[in-house]
Amino acid sequence: MSLRIVVADDHTIVLEGLRALLSTVDGYELVEVTRTGEEAVRAAVSVRPDVLIMDIQMPGIGGIDATRQITKAAPDVAILMLTMFDDDESVFAAMRAGALGYVLKGASPETMIRAIAAVAGGEAIFSSGVARRALTYLTTPHADERAFPALTAREREVLEMIASGMSNTAIATRLGLADSTVSNHISSIFAKLQVATRAEAIVKARDAGL
């Protein structure tokens, strides 16, 4: 029985590379390609592939939000992130959203084939560089997560990025979100923290150890 795969990526060279790779593996069937987050969600729900290979930064809602929606609407679809982003925020946002694997673009064909098989079998898998970052993250003290309990996980991520000095555009790029979505998150953060300016939010965040 074939392993049915959907690829979501807006870069033609990536799509064609994966198409060529999958065609060489017996039992792997590429059933659809999509180029936006919304298309990825639709394909996951309608096609029900065994594995969906997902880029983080795509037009529309982006890979992280698409992963979150798929996890709720089609939890039987295993999601493997394939991206150029290896920063902590992207890696752990993907994990929290429900991705089972995280592989960097440029990984060897053998790594990709192994990762697809792993997530299809329900295993979590990360390329070596990402695995090292995960270990470092898990063994490094972090700010008390009880601070600002009214914030959602995504709002906390955005607040941490604001506290680090990132602009709205940079945050949107990092998280694979639209600028307007980031602006909405920031408005909600300001309301919940009862602040009126970015500077006030940064002071509160840093006082809390973010």
Buried (B, 14 or more C-beta within 10 A) or exposed (E): EEBBBBBBBBBEEBBEBBEEBBEEBEEBBBBBBBBBBBBBBBBBEEBBBBBBBBBBBBEBBBBBBBBBBBBEEBEEBBBBBBBEBBEBBBBBBBBBBBBBBBBBBEBEBEBBBBBBBBBBEEEEBBBEBBBEBBEEEEEEEEBEEEBBEEBEEBBBBBBBBBBBEBEBEEBBBBBBBBEEBBBBBBEBBBEBBEBEEBEEBBBBBEEBEB
